[in-house]
Every structure is written in structure tokens, then in C-alpha cells.
Amino acid sequence: MLPLVHRVHAALLDRKGLSPGALADLMDLACDLRTALALADTDEADTLAWLRFSHDAHWGDHVQDVTPYLRWLS
């Protein structure tokens, strides 16, 4: 079985009427969450503060944009 990221990618590409930005939204989310994981190794409080700030400033919008496509997968 393919890893989840490959299954999501394939499903998004197969979907008719796919927003060209859906895959970019997922990639931005992954990048921001990877940064949070890296910060978590150093300081929990800073990690939570960064997650709150980055959610409000950036990736929260990506979650809203990509949610309809992720719901379609279920």
C-alpha cells in the first residue's frame, strides 16, 4: 500500500475540478508542521507560540482551502 501522502496526492490529481492550489496548500502545511517538529526538540513553549502565530498568519488559511478536498477523500 502506498504511503498516505502518495494516496492523497493521487486522489487530488484524479479529482475533476481540482483547485490548482490544493496540492500547494498541503505542501505548505507539511512545511510549517515540519518546522514545528524541529522546534519541539528545543523548546515546547516556543513551539506552541510559533504554531499559534503561524496558524493565524499562514497555514490556517491553507487548512480552510484544502478541507473540501480532504473531505472528498473520506
C-alpha positions in Angstrom: 0.0 0.0 0.0 1.2 3.5 -0.8 2.1 5.9 2.0 -0.8 8.3 2.9 0.9 11.3 1.2 1.1 9.4 -2.1 -2.6 8.3 -1.9 -3.7 11.9 -1.1 -1.6 13.2 -4.0 -3.0 10.7 -6.4 -6.6 11.3 -5.3 -6.2 15.1 -5.6 -4.8 14.7 -9.1 -7.6 12.4 -10.1 -10.3 14.7 -8.9 -12.1 16.6 -11.6 -12.2 20.4 -11.0 -9.3 20.2 -8.6 -8.1 23.6 -7.4 -4.6 24.1 -8.7 -3.6 25.3 -5.2 -4.8 22.3 -3.2 -1.5 20.4 -3.5 0.4 23.6 -2.8 -1.7 24.1 0.3 -0.8 20.6 1.5 2.8 21.2 0.8 2.8 24.5 2.8 1.0 22.7 5.7 3.7 20.0 5.7 6.5 22.5 5.6 5.1 24.6 8.5 4.4 21.5 10.6 7.9 20.2 9.9 9.2 23.4 11.3 7.1 22.9 14.4 8.5 19.4 14.9 12.0 20.8 14.6 11.2 23.5 17.2 9.7 20.9 19.5 13.1 19.4 20.0 14.3 22.6 21.6 11.5 24.5 23.4 7.9 23.4 23.9 6.7 26.9 24.8 8.3 28.5 21.7 6.9 25.7 19.6 3.3 26.4 20.8 3.7 30.1 20.3 5.1 29.6 16.8 2.2 27.2 15.9 -0.4 29.8 17.1 1.3 32.6 15.3 1.9 30.7 12.1 -1.7 29.3 12.1 -3.1 32.8 12.3 -0.7 34.3 9.8 -0.4 31.5 7.3 -1.4 27.8 7.5 -4.8 28.3 9.0 -5.9 29.6 5.6 -4.4 26.6 3.9 -6.4 24.3 6.1 -9.6 26.0 5.2 -8.7 26.0 1.5 -7.8 22.3 1.3 -10.6 20.9 3.7 -13.2 20.3 0.9 -10.7 18.1 -1.0 -9.7 16.1 2.1 -13.4 15.6 3.0 -13.9 14.2 -0.6 -11.3 11.6 0.1 -13.2 10.0 3.0 
